[in-house]
Each structure stands twice: as structure tokens, then as C-alpha cells.
Amino acid sequence: MGCRDVHAATVLSFLCGIASVAGLFAGTLLPNWRKLRLITFNRNEKNLTVYTGLWVKCARYDGSSDCLMYDTTWYSSVDQLDLRVLQFALPLSILIATGALLLCLIGMCNTAFRSSVPNIKLAKCLVNSAGCHLVAGLLFFLAGIVSLSPSIWVIFYNIHLNRKFEPVFTFDYAVYVTIASAGGLFMTSLLLFIWYCACKSLPSPFWQPLYSHPPSMHSYSQPYSARSRLSAIEIDIPVVSHTT
């Protein structure tokens, strides 16, 4: 496996990263993080379920798809600590994962559209594709930690609320979506790490070009200028040997 080639592992990790970021974005917007079910014993009334999200709150009667109460200012008055933490953690995780996707894309594009003839003027500006993928893997791992930890905390916080009040609180499917998306970020990071370890020799600096000079640098060197011909250091003196 060569670091200068685009492999299925890098493409698969990029697609997995896109799907994970989309899942995080959906989990951030879904109003289904916590359910509060209010049961009435009056036959003339219906049970009420309050759906709590990170930004909005919706109350519905059983069997109805319309919100009886839709609070769009809930994001500014959240009184539950776990949801307040998620309001900061999930956007931060999306931002970090998006940066990792950009780095991964830069690495793949640099590999795919790399010129076969090296350019001496750009030798110091070469982007190491393997380094881009390694840093992207670290960012994906960080984004997964940032999104997974508060999402799991929601489950335990529900237990705390049920003990403190009454057993009427349950977590909803937005928790599963976010945890699955965080798992996708860890999977993406693992694929990039495996690809890097399989193709890259570890002793060399990971952010430097894969080679100190482009291959066959001397074969592509430009002709000597008028100034260089006057330099005694750069003049090639042929040596003629006589055989007897």
C-alpha cells in the first residue's frame, strides 16, 4: 500500500465521515431528546407527551401528530444541565468533524491530481497526503469524544430525574442517532489510522513531504544561467583518462 495513491480505505473513511456529520446535524436539530409522559385517569381527557429537544419543545396528545404547544424559545431557557451541555458540545463536534473532512479531502485531491513531473519551485510547498489523513483521523477521534460523552450522559441524567421526581422521563431516538454518529466518527478515525500505519514509515516527520526532494530532481534541473556559468563551483570539468 502506497501513501501516494488513493485507496478504498481513504474513500470509505471520507464517506463514513460525511454520513457521521450528517447524523450529528440531524441529532442536533431533532426535538426528540427527552420525553415527559403525563398520564391522566380522566376518561374525557387524553394523555399528554412533552417532547424536549435542544432548541424547541413540543407537547402532543396521544394519537395526534400536531403540537399542542410548540416552544421555539426553549433554547434560551433550558433548565436541564445535560441538554445545555449538548447545545455546545454537538455544534463543536460538527465543526471539528467538518475540519477533518476538509483535511481528508485536501489529502485525497493532492494525491489524485499530483503531477507526475515534479516542480522544483513548489518542492517546499508540497502537501503530505498521509499527514493530512493522520491529522484528520485525530480530529475525527476528538469529535467523536466531544459528541459521545454528553449523549451518554443524557441516559444517566434521565435516571437521576426519575429518582428525583417521578418515573415519567425517558430518552428518545435522538440519543441513538447521536451515539451512532459518534461511533461512525470513531470508525472513520480507525480507518484513517489503519491506512496511515499500513502505508507510511513512522520514523519520518508526518507533516513534511514524503520525500525531501522530488524524484529525479536532477534530471529536471533547469539549464545553468549566465551567472552560474561564471561560478567555479558549478562548472563541470570533464576528466579524460588515457589508457595505454
NUGU-862363 format. One record per residue (C-alpha): x, y, z; residue in one letter; residue number from 1. Coordinates in steps of 0.25 Angstrom, whole numbers, plus 5000, padded with zeros to 4 digits. Example, Ala and Ser with C-alpha at 12.3 -4.5 7.8 and 13.67 -1.06 7.14 Angstrom:
// residues 2
<r><x>5049</x><y>4982</y><z>5031</z><r>a</r><k>1</k></r>
<r><x>5055</x><y>4996</y><z>5029</z><r>s</r><k>2</k></r>
***
This chain:
// residues 244
<r><x>5000</x><y>5000</y><z>5000</z><r>m</r><k>1</k></r>
<r><x>5006</x><y>5013</y><z>4996</z><r>g</r><k>2</k></r>
<r><x>5003</x><y>5027</y><z>5002</z><r>c</r><k>3</k></r>
<r><x>5003</x><y>5034</y><z>4989</z><r>r</r><k>4</k></r>
<r><x>4991</x><y>5026</y><z>4984</z><r>d</r><k>5</k></r>
<r><x>4976</x><y>5028</y><z>4987</z><r>v</r><k>6</k></r>
<r><x>4971</x><y>5015</y><z>4993</z><r>h</r><k>7</k></r>
<r><x>4958</x><y>5010</y><z>4996</z><r>a</r><k>8</k></r>
<r><x>4961</x><y>5012</y><z>5011</z><r>a</r><k>9</k></r>
<r><x>4962</x><y>5027</y><z>5010</z><r>t</r><k>10</k></r>
<r><x>4950</x><y>5028</y><z>5001</z><r>v</r><k>11</k></r>
<r><x>4942</x><y>5019</y><z>5010</z><r>l</r><k>12</k></r>
<r><x>4946</x><y>5027</y><z>5022</z><r>s</r><k>13</k></r>
<r><x>4942</x><y>5040</y><z>5015</z><r>f</r><k>14</k></r>
<r><x>4928</x><y>5035</y><z>5012</z><r>l</r><k>15</k></r>
<r><x>4927</x><y>5030</y><z>5026</z><r>c</r><k>16</k></r>
<r><x>4931</x><y>5043</y><z>5032</z><r>g</r><k>17</k></r>
<r><x>4921</x><y>5050</y><z>5023</z><r>i</r><k>18</k></r>
<r><x>4910</x><y>5041</y><z>5028</z><r>a</r><k>19</k></r>
<r><x>4914</x><y>5043</y><z>5042</z><r>s</r><k>20</k></r>
<r><x>4914</x><y>5058</y><z>5041</z><r>v</r><k>21</k></r>
<r><x>4900</x><y>5057</y><z>5035</z><r>a</r><k>22</k></r>
<r><x>4895</x><y>5049</y><z>5047</z><r>g</r><k>23</k></r>
<r><x>4901</x><y>5059</y><z>5057</z><r>l</r><k>24</k></r>
<r><x>4894</x><y>5070</y><z>5049</z><r>f</r><k>25</k></r>
<r><x>4881</x><y>5063</y><z>5050</z><r>a</r><k>26</k></r>
<r><x>4882</x><y>5059</y><z>5064</z><r>g</r><k>27</k></r>
<r><x>4885</x><y>5074</y><z>5068</z><r>t</r><k>28</k></r>
<r><x>4872</x><y>5078</y><z>5061</z><r>l</r><k>29</k></r>
<r><x>4863</x><y>5067</y><z>5065</z><r>l</r><k>30</k></r>
<r><x>4853</x><y>5071</y><z>5076</z><r>p</r><k>31</k></r>
<r><x>4853</x><y>5057</y><z>5082</z><r>n</r><k>32</k></r>
<r><x>4864</x><y>5056</y><z>5093</z><r>w</r><k>33</k></r>
<r><x>4855</x><y>5054</y><z>5105</z><r>r</r><k>34</k></r>
<r><x>4840</x><y>5050</y><z>5106</z><r>k</r><k>35</k></r>
<r><x>4831</x><y>5054</y><z>5118</z><r>l</r><k>36</k></r>
<r><x>4819</x><y>5046</y><z>5118</z><r>r</r><k>37</k></r>
<r><x>4807</x><y>5051</y><z>5126</z><r>l</r><k>38</k></r>
<r><x>4796</x><y>5041</y><z>5129</z><r>i</r><k>39</k></r>
<r><x>4782</x><y>5045</y><z>5133</z><r>t</r><k>40</k></r>
<r><x>4772</x><y>5036</y><z>5139</z><r>f</r><k>41</k></r>
<r><x>4760</x><y>5044</y><z>5134</z><r>n</r><k>42</k></r>
<r><x>4753</x><y>5037</y><z>5122</z><r>r</r><k>43</k></r>
<r><x>4749</x><y>5050</y><z>5116</z><r>n</r><k>44</k></r>
<r><x>4764</x><y>5055</y><z>5114</z><r>e</r><k>45</k></r>
<r><x>4776</x><y>5049</y><z>5106</z><r>k</r><k>46</k></r>
<r><x>4790</x><y>5046</y><z>5111</z><r>n</r><k>47</k></r>
<r><x>4800</x><y>5057</y><z>5108</z><r>l</r><k>48</k></r>
<r><x>4814</x><y>5055</y><z>5104</z><r>t</r><k>49</k></r>
<r><x>4824</x><y>5066</y><z>5104</z><r>v</r><k>50</k></r>
<r><x>4836</x><y>5065</y><z>5094</z><r>y</r><k>51</k></r>
<r><x>4848</x><y>5072</y><z>5098</z><r>t</r><k>52</k></r>
<r><x>4859</x><y>5076</y><z>5089</z><r>g</r><k>53</k></r>
<r><x>4872</x><y>5084</y><z>5089</z><r>l</r><k>54</k></r>
<r><x>4865</x><y>5096</y><z>5083</z><r>w</r><k>55</k></r>
<r><x>4850</x><y>5094</y><z>5083</z><r>v</r><k>56</k></r>
<r><x>4839</x><y>5087</y><z>5092</z><r>k</r><k>57</k></r>
<r><x>4826</x><y>5081</y><z>5087</z><r>c</r><k>58</k></r>
<r><x>4814</x><y>5076</y><z>5094</z><r>a</r><k>59</k></r>
<r><x>4805</x><y>5066</y><z>5087</z><r>r</r><k>60</k></r>
<r><x>4793</x><y>5058</y><z>5091</z><r>y</r><k>61</k></r>
<r><x>4793</x><y>5043</y><z>5089</z><r>d</r><k>62</k></r>
<r><x>4789</x><y>5039</y><z>5075</z><r>g</r><k>63</k></r>
<r><x>4792</x><y>5053</y><z>5070</z><r>s</r><k>64</k></r>
<r><x>4803</x><y>5058</y><z>5061</z><r>s</r><k>65</k></r>
<r><x>4801</x><y>5073</y><z>5063</z><r>d</r><k>66</k></r>
<r><x>4808</x><y>5080</y><z>5074</z><r>c</r><k>67</k></r>
<r><x>4798</x><y>5086</y><z>5084</z><r>l</r><k>68</k></r>
<r><x>4809</x><y>5095</y><z>5089</z><r>m</r><k>69</k></r>
<r><x>4822</x><y>5098</y><z>5081</z><r>y</r><k>70</k></r>
<r><x>4832</x><y>5106</y><z>5089</z><r>d</r><k>71</k></r>
<r><x>4842</x><y>5112</y><z>5080</z><r>t</r><k>72</k></r>
<r><x>4849</x><y>5120</y><z>5091</z><r>t</r><k>73</k></r>
<r><x>4853</x><y>5107</y><z>5099</z><r>w</r><k>74</k></r>
<r><x>4868</x><y>5108</y><z>5095</z><r>y</r><k>75</k></r>
<r><x>4869</x><y>5121</y><z>5103</z><r>s</r><k>76</k></r>
<r><x>4862</x><y>5115</y><z>5115</z><r>s</r><k>77</k></r>
<r><x>4867</x><y>5101</y><z>5116</z><r>v</r><k>78</k></r>
<r><x>4867</x><y>5097</y><z>5131</z><r>d</r><k>79</k></r>
<r><x>4873</x><y>5083</y><z>5129</z><r>q</r><k>80</k></r>
<r><x>4888</x><y>5082</y><z>5130</z><r>l</r><k>81</k></r>
<r><x>4891</x><y>5071</y><z>5121</z><r>d</r><k>82</k></r>
<r><x>4883</x><y>5078</y><z>5109</z><r>l</r><k>83</k></r>
<r><x>4890</x><y>5091</y><z>5112</z><r>r</r><k>84</k></r>
<r><x>4904</x><y>5084</y><z>5110</z><r>v</r><k>85</k></r>
<r><x>4899</x><y>5077</y><z>5098</z><r>l</r><k>86</k></r>
<r><x>4895</x><y>5091</y><z>5092</z><r>q</r><k>87</k></r>
<r><x>4910</x><y>5094</y><z>5092</z><r>f</r><k>88</k></r>
<r><x>4916</x><y>5080</y><z>5090</z><r>a</r><k>89</k></r>
<r><x>4909</x><y>5076</y><z>5077</z><r>l</r><k>90</k></r>
<r><x>4912</x><y>5088</y><z>5069</z><r>p</r><k>91</k></r>
<r><x>4926</x><y>5088</y><z>5074</z><r>l</r><k>92</k></r>
<r><x>4927</x><y>5073</y><z>5069</z><r>s</r><k>93</k></r>
<r><x>4921</x><y>5077</y><z>5056</z><r>i</r><k>94</k></r>
<r><x>4931</x><y>5088</y><z>5054</z><r>l</r><k>95</k></r>
<r><x>4943</x><y>5079</y><z>5057</z><r>i</r><k>96</k></r>
<r><x>4938</x><y>5067</y><z>5048</z><r>a</r><k>97</k></r>
<r><x>4936</x><y>5077</y><z>5037</z><r>t</r><k>98</k></r>
<r><x>4950</x><y>5082</y><z>5038</z><r>g</r><k>99</k></r>
<r><x>4955</x><y>5067</y><z>5038</z><r>a</r><k>100</k></r>
<r><x>4946</x><y>5065</y><z>5025</z><r>l</r><k>101</k></r>
<r><x>4953</x><y>5077</y><z>5019</z><r>l</r><k>102</k></r>
<r><x>4967</x><y>5072</y><z>5022</z><r>l</r><k>103</k></r>
<r><x>4963</x><y>5058</y><z>5017</z><r>c</r><k>104</k></r>
<r><x>4958</x><y>5064</y><z>5004</z><r>l</r><k>105</k></r>
<r><x>4971</x><y>5072</y><z>5002</z><r>i</r><k>106</k></r>
<r><x>4979</x><y>5060</y><z>5004</z><r>g</r><k>107</k></r>
<r><x>4971</x><y>5052</y><z>4994</z><r>m</r><k>108</k></r>
<r><x>4971</x><y>5063</y><z>4984</z><r>c</r><k>109</k></r>
<r><x>4986</x><y>5065</y><z>4986</z><r>n</r><k>110</k></r>
<r><x>4988</x><y>5050</y><z>4983</z><r>t</r><k>111</k></r>
<r><x>4979</x><y>5049</y><z>4971</z><r>a</r><k>112</k></r>
<r><x>4983</x><y>5062</y><z>4964</z><r>f</r><k>113</k></r>
<r><x>4998</x><y>5061</y><z>4967</z><r>r</r><k>114</k></r>
<r><x>5007</x><y>5064</y><z>4955</z><r>s</r><k>115</k></r>
<r><x>5016</x><y>5052</y><z>4951</z><r>s</r><k>116</k></r>
<r><x>5027</x><y>5063</y><z>4947</z><r>v</r><k>117</k></r>
<r><x>5031</x><y>5070</y><z>4960</z><r>p</r><k>118</k></r>
<r><x>5032</x><y>5085</y><z>4960</z><r>n</r><k>119</k></r>
<r><x>5045</x><y>5090</y><z>4967</z><r>i</r><k>120</k></r>
<r><x>5038</x><y>5103</y><z>4970</z><r>k</r><k>121</k></r>
<r><x>5027</x><y>5096</y><z>4978</z><r>l</r><k>122</k></r>
<r><x>5036</x><y>5086</y><z>4985</z><r>a</r><k>123</k></r>
<r><x>5036</x><y>5093</y><z>4998</z><r>k</r><k>124</k></r>
<r><x>5020</x><y>5095</y><z>4997</z><r>c</r><k>125</k></r>
<r><x>5017</x><y>5080</y><z>4995</z><r>l</r><k>126</k></r>
<r><x>5005</x><y>5075</y><z>5004</z><r>v</r><k>127</k></r>
<r><x>5007</x><y>5062</y><z>5010</z><r>n</r><k>128</k></r>
<r><x>4995</x><y>5054</y><z>5008</z><r>s</r><k>129</k></r>
<r><x>4998</x><y>5044</y><z>5019</z><r>a</r><k>130</k></r>
<r><x>5000</x><y>5055</y><z>5029</z><r>g</r><k>131</k></r>
<r><x>4986</x><y>5061</y><z>5025</z><r>c</r><k>132</k></r>
<r><x>4979</x><y>5048</y><z>5027</z><r>h</r><k>133</k></r>
<r><x>4986</x><y>5046</y><z>5040</z><r>l</r><k>134</k></r>
<r><x>4982</x><y>5059</y><z>5046</z><r>v</r><k>135</k></r>
<r><x>4968</x><y>5057</y><z>5040</z><r>a</r><k>136</k></r>
<r><x>4968</x><y>5044</y><z>5048</z><r>g</r><k>137</k></r>
<r><x>4971</x><y>5051</y><z>5061</z><r>l</r><k>138</k></r>
<r><x>4961</x><y>5061</y><z>5059</z><r>l</r><k>139</k></r>
<r><x>4950</x><y>5051</y><z>5056</z><r>f</r><k>140</k></r>
<r><x>4954</x><y>5044</y><z>5069</z><r>f</r><k>141</k></r>
<r><x>4953</x><y>5057</y><z>5076</z><r>l</r><k>142</k></r>
<r><x>4939</x><y>5060</y><z>5070</z><r>a</r><k>143</k></r>
<r><x>4935</x><y>5046</y><z>5074</z><r>g</r><k>144</k></r>
<r><x>4938</x><y>5048</y><z>5089</z><r>i</r><k>145</k></r>
<r><x>4932</x><y>5062</y><z>5089</z><r>v</r><k>146</k></r>
<r><x>4919</x><y>5057</y><z>5084</z><r>s</r><k>147</k></r>
<r><x>4918</x><y>5043</y><z>5090</z><r>l</r><k>148</k></r>
<r><x>4921</x><y>5047</y><z>5105</z><r>s</r><k>149</k></r>
<r><x>4909</x><y>5057</y><z>5107</z><r>p</r><k>150</k></r>
<r><x>4900</x><y>5048</y><z>5099</z><r>s</r><k>151</k></r>
<r><x>4902</x><y>5036</y><z>5108</z><r>i</r><k>152</k></r>
<r><x>4901</x><y>5046</y><z>5120</z><r>w</r><k>153</k></r>
<r><x>4886</x><y>5048</y><z>5115</z><r>v</r><k>154</k></r>
<r><x>4883</x><y>5033</y><z>5119</z><r>i</r><k>155</k></r>
<r><x>4888</x><y>5034</y><z>5133</z><r>f</r><k>156</k></r>
<r><x>4882</x><y>5048</y><z>5135</z><r>y</r><k>157</k></r>
<r><x>4869</x><y>5042</y><z>5132</z><r>n</r><k>158</k></r>
<r><x>4871</x><y>5032</y><z>5143</z><r>i</r><k>159</k></r>
<r><x>4874</x><y>5044</y><z>5152</z><r>h</r><k>160</k></r>
<r><x>4861</x><y>5051</y><z>5148</z><r>l</r><k>161</k></r>
<r><x>4853</x><y>5039</y><z>5150</z><r>n</r><k>162</k></r>
<r><x>4858</x><y>5037</y><z>5164</z><r>r</r><k>163</k></r>
<r><x>4857</x><y>5052</y><z>5167</z><r>k</r><k>164</k></r>
<r><x>4843</x><y>5054</y><z>5162</z><r>f</r><k>165</k></r>
<r><x>4834</x><y>5042</y><z>5157</z><r>e</r><k>166</k></r>
<r><x>4838</x><y>5031</y><z>5146</z><r>p</r><k>167</k></r>
<r><x>4832</x><y>5039</y><z>5135</z><r>v</r><k>168</k></r>
<r><x>4844</x><y>5043</y><z>5127</z><r>f</r><k>169</k></r>
<r><x>4850</x><y>5035</y><z>5116</z><r>t</r><k>170</k></r>
<r><x>4861</x><y>5038</y><z>5106</z><r>f</r><k>171</k></r>
<r><x>4856</x><y>5038</y><z>5091</z><r>d</r><k>172</k></r>
<r><x>4863</x><y>5033</y><z>5078</z><r>y</r><k>173</k></r>
<r><x>4871</x><y>5046</y><z>5076</z><r>a</r><k>174</k></r>
<r><x>4880</x><y>5040</y><z>5086</z><r>v</r><k>175</k></r>
<r><x>4882</x><y>5027</y><z>5078</z><r>y</r><k>176</k></r>
<r><x>4885</x><y>5035</y><z>5065</z><r>v</r><k>177</k></r>
<r><x>4896</x><y>5044</y><z>5072</z><r>t</r><k>178</k></r>
<r><x>4902</x><y>5031</y><z>5079</z><r>i</r><k>179</k></r>
<r><x>4902</x><y>5024</y><z>5065</z><r>a</r><k>180</k></r>
<r><x>4908</x><y>5036</y><z>5058</z><r>s</r><k>181</k></r>
<r><x>4919</x><y>5037</y><z>5069</z><r>a</r><k>182</k></r>
<r><x>4922</x><y>5023</y><z>5066</z><r>g</r><k>183</k></r>
<r><x>4923</x><y>5026</y><z>5051</z><r>g</r><k>184</k></r>
<r><x>4933</x><y>5037</y><z>5055</z><r>l</r><k>185</k></r>
<r><x>4942</x><y>5026</y><z>5063</z><r>f</r><k>186</k></r>
<r><x>4941</x><y>5017</y><z>5051</z><r>m</r><k>187</k></r>
<r><x>4945</x><y>5027</y><z>5041</z><r>t</r><k>188</k></r>
<r><x>4957</x><y>5031</y><z>5050</z><r>s</r><k>189</k></r>
<r><x>4961</x><y>5016</y><z>5052</z><r>l</r><k>190</k></r>
<r><x>4961</x><y>5014</y><z>5036</z><r>l</r><k>191</k></r>
<r><x>4970</x><y>5026</y><z>5035</z><r>l</r><k>192</k></r>
<r><x>4979</x><y>5021</y><z>5045</z><r>f</r><k>193</k></r>
<r><x>4980</x><y>5007</y><z>5039</z><r>i</r><k>194</k></r>
<r><x>4983</x><y>5013</y><z>5026</z><r>w</r><k>195</k></r>
<r><x>4994</x><y>5022</y><z>5031</z><r>y</r><k>196</k></r>
<r><x>5001</x><y>5011</y><z>5039</z><r>c</r><k>197</k></r>
<r><x>5000</x><y>5002</y><z>5027</z><r>a</r><k>198</k></r>
<r><x>5006</x><y>5011</y><z>5017</z><r>c</r><k>199</k></r>
<r><x>5015</x><y>5021</y><z>5024</z><r>k</r><k>200</k></r>
<r><x>5028</x><y>5019</y><z>5030</z><r>s</r><k>201</k></r>
<r><x>5027</x><y>5024</y><z>5044</z><r>l</r><k>202</k></r>
<r><x>5041</x><y>5030</y><z>5046</z><r>p</r><k>203</k></r>
<r><x>5039</x><y>5041</y><z>5036</z><r>s</r><k>204</k></r>
<r><x>5032</x><y>5054</y><z>5040</z><r>p</r><k>205</k></r>
<r><x>5017</x><y>5052</y><z>5037</z><r>f</r><k>206</k></r>
<r><x>5015</x><y>5067</y><z>5033</z><r>w</r><k>207</k></r>
<r><x>5027</x><y>5068</y><z>5024</z><r>q</r><k>208</k></r>
<r><x>5027</x><y>5064</y><z>5009</z><r>p</r><k>209</k></r>
<r><x>5028</x><y>5049</y><z>5007</z><r>l</r><k>210</k></r>
<r><x>5042</x><y>5052</y><z>5000</z><r>y</r><k>211</k></r>
<r><x>5051</x><y>5063</y><z>5003</z><r>s</r><k>212</k></r>
<r><x>5053</x><y>5065</y><z>4988</z><r>h</r><k>213</k></r>
<r><x>5044</x><y>5061</y><z>4977</z><r>p</r><k>214</k></r>
<r><x>5049</x><y>5048</y><z>4970</z><r>p</r><k>215</k></r>
<r><x>5059</x><y>5050</y><z>4959</z><r>s</r><k>216</k></r>
<r><x>5061</x><y>5065</y><z>4963</z><r>m</r><k>217</k></r>
<r><x>5074</x><y>5066</y><z>4956</z><r>h</r><k>218</k></r>
<r><x>5068</x><y>5061</y><z>4943</z><r>s</r><k>219</k></r>
<r><x>5058</x><y>5072</y><z>4943</z><r>y</r><k>220</k></r>
<r><x>5068</x><y>5083</y><z>4947</z><r>s</r><k>221</k></r>
<r><x>5068</x><y>5096</y><z>4938</z><r>q</r><k>222</k></r>
<r><x>5080</x><y>5100</y><z>4929</z><r>p</r><k>223</k></r>
<r><x>5091</x><y>5108</y><z>4936</z><r>y</r><k>224</k></r>
<r><x>5089</x><y>5123</y><z>4935</z><r>s</r><k>225</k></r>
<r><x>5099</x><y>5133</y><z>4930</z><r>a</r><k>226</k></r>
<r><x>5103</x><y>5135</y><z>4945</z><r>r</r><k>227</k></r>
<r><x>5104</x><y>5121</y><z>4949</z><r>s</r><k>228</k></r>
<r><x>5114</x><y>5118</y><z>4937</z><r>r</r><k>229</k></r>
<r><x>5123</x><y>5128</y><z>4943</z><r>l</r><k>230</k></r>
<r><x>5123</x><y>5121</y><z>4956</z><r>s</r><k>231</k></r>
<r><x>5135</x><y>5111</y><z>4958</z><r>a</r><k>232</k></r>
<r><x>5127</x><y>5103</y><z>4967</z><r>i</r><k>233</k></r>
<r><x>5116</x><y>5099</y><z>4957</z><r>e</r><k>234</k></r>
<r><x>5125</x><y>5097</y><z>4945</z><r>i</r><k>235</k></r>
<r><x>5126</x><y>5082</y><z>4942</z><r>d</r><k>236</k></r>
<r><x>5141</x><y>5079</y><z>4937</z><r>i</r><k>237</k></r>
<r><x>5142</x><y>5067</y><z>4929</z><r>p</r><k>238</k></r>
<r><x>5153</x><y>5057</y><z>4933</z><r>v</r><k>239</k></r>
<r><x>5160</x><y>5050</y><z>4921</z><r>v</r><k>240</k></r>
<r><x>5167</x><y>5038</y><z>4924</z><r>s</r><k>241</k></r>
<r><x>5177</x><y>5031</y><z>4915</z><r>h</r><k>242</k></r>
<r><x>5179</x><y>5016</y><z>4914</z><r>t</r><k>243</k></r>
<r><x>5192</x><y>5010</y><z>4910</z><r>t</r><k>244</k></r>
***
